[in-house]
Amino acid sequence: MLGITLTIDQIRNAPPPVRQWIEKEVTAALGLSEPPLAPSATVEPSRQAHMVSCSVEDAEAILAKIEAVLPAVNVFFEFGRPAISYGNPPVMAFRLLDMMYHTRLDDVGQVVACLEMIDEALATLRGDSSARFCGFDHEGHCFIPAQTHESIAALWQKIAARQQKPAQTGDRPLSSAA
């Protein structure tokens, strides 16, 4: 058996996937349960908020509704990053602090405001005010269905491929015009 000791600074400065792996290992070693995802039982069943899975087309439609708000777009694409999967059916877990850091927002409240905008876009798209894009736990995690994660990653790849096409056709970049 091999043991490794890491300082708090080493953990803080580690890439997000490493921090997430450490968090998952510590959680498993301590026997802590998976994050609660069930909505409150005090709400009528017909009105309970529920996470819904998004297809690539849904993701495109959400993006079209939020594209004028760059921080919300940045938060949206955070869900295409690698994440930890929990449960069955699987949900993908993201740390709100990591999202704040990656999107260069000032505080978690701004991340949550962006998530509320994304939720609203999804509810409008689905015509269902109880539809939610994501869920939260009390430890600073945000969860989305695995299909939504895959759809956002695919949308990102699709957009990136469109952006690369002009460069591949021999068009000169704007910065080289002299």
N, C-alpha and C positions, 0 to 999 in steps of 0.2 A: 504494500500500500504506500502511496505517495501523498504527502500533504503539501499544500502551497499556502503561504500566507500573503495576503494582499493588503496594502494600506488603503484607507478611505480614498486618498488622492488617486491611487492607481485604479480603483474601481470607478471613481467619478470620471476619470480621463479615458477610460476604456471605450471602445466603440459601442453604440447602443446594442447590437446583437450580443456582444459579450456580457454587458450589464444585464440584459434580459435573461441570458443563460444562467448567470450567477443567481439572479433573483429566483428563477424557476428551481434551481438546485437547492437553494436554501429553503424555499417554501416546501419542497418535497421532503427534505431532510428533517424539517421541523414537524411534518405531518399536518400542515395547515391545509384546510379544504380549499377547493377551487372557488373563485370569486362568485358571489351570488349574482344571478342574472334575472331572477324572477321579479315581475312587477308586483307592486303592492296588492295585497289581497283585499284591501278596503275599497278598491275602485270596482265599479260594475264591470263584469267580464266584457261587455260589448264596447266599453270605453277604455279598457286597459291599453296602455302604450305597449307596443310590441315592435321588436326589430324585424325588419324585412330585408331579404336578400335582394341585391341589385344586379341586373345583367349589365353588360357593356353598354347597351342602349340606354338603360336607366342612368348609368354613370354619366354618359354623354349629355343626357337631358338635365341632370343635376348641375353638371359643369356649366351648361348654357345659362342656367338660372343664376349662378353665382359668379360668373366670369368677370363681372365688373368690380368685384371686391377681391383684390389680390391676396390678402391674408387668408380669406376663406378658401380660395383656390389652392394656396400652399398647404393649408390644413387638410383639405380634401385629398391631395396627392400623397400626404403622409401615410394614408391608408394603403398605398401600394407598396410600401416598404416591407421588408421581411419582418415577421412578427411571430410571437409565440401562440400556439394553438391550444385551446382548452375545450374539453367536453365533447359530447356527442349529441346533436350535431355540433361540429366544431365552430367555435368563435375565435377570432384573432384578437389578441390583447396588445394594446399600445399604452405606453406611459404618457400621461399628459405633459409631464415635465420634458420628456424627450421631444414631443411634438412642439412644445414652446421653444425649445432650443433650436430645433431644425428650421422652424419657420421664422425665427428671430423676433418673436413676439415678446412683449415685456412681462406678461404674467399669464398664469393659467386661465384667469378670467377672460382674457382675449381669445384664447383657444376655445373656451366653452362658448363664447359669443359666436365664433365662426361655426362651431358644431351646431348651434341652434339654428343658424342660417341654413346650413346643409339639411338639417332635420325638416325645416320649413319647406325647402325646395322639394324634398322627397314627399312630404305629406301632400303638397300641392300636386305633384306629378301623379301620385297614386289616388288622389281624391279621398284620402283617408287621414283625418286629423290625428288618429292614434298611431299611425305608422311612424317608426323611428329609424333613423339611419344607424344609430349607435346606442349603446348602453354604458353605464358607469358602475364602478364599485366605490367603496369608501376609502380606498387606498391609492387613488389617483390613476386608475386605469380606465381605458376606454375600450369597448369591445364592438366588433362588427362581425357579421356572418362571414364565413370563409369565402363564399361565392362573391360577396361584395369586394373583399380583398382582391380576389383574382380578377374581377372585372375592372377595378381601378388600375391594377398593374397592367392589364391588357390595354386599357385606354391610354395609359402613359406611353406604352410601347408604340401604339398606333400614332399618337401625336409626335413622338420622337422620330418615327420613321418618316412622317410627312415633312418634318423640319430638315431631315437629312437629304431628301430628294433633290432640292435645288443645288446643293453642294456636289452631289454625285453627277449632275448633268453638265457640269463644267461652268456653271455661273460663277462669276467672280464675286467674292465677298465685298461688301461695301467699303471696308477699311482699306482695300488694296487699290481703290480708284485714285490714280494720281496723274 
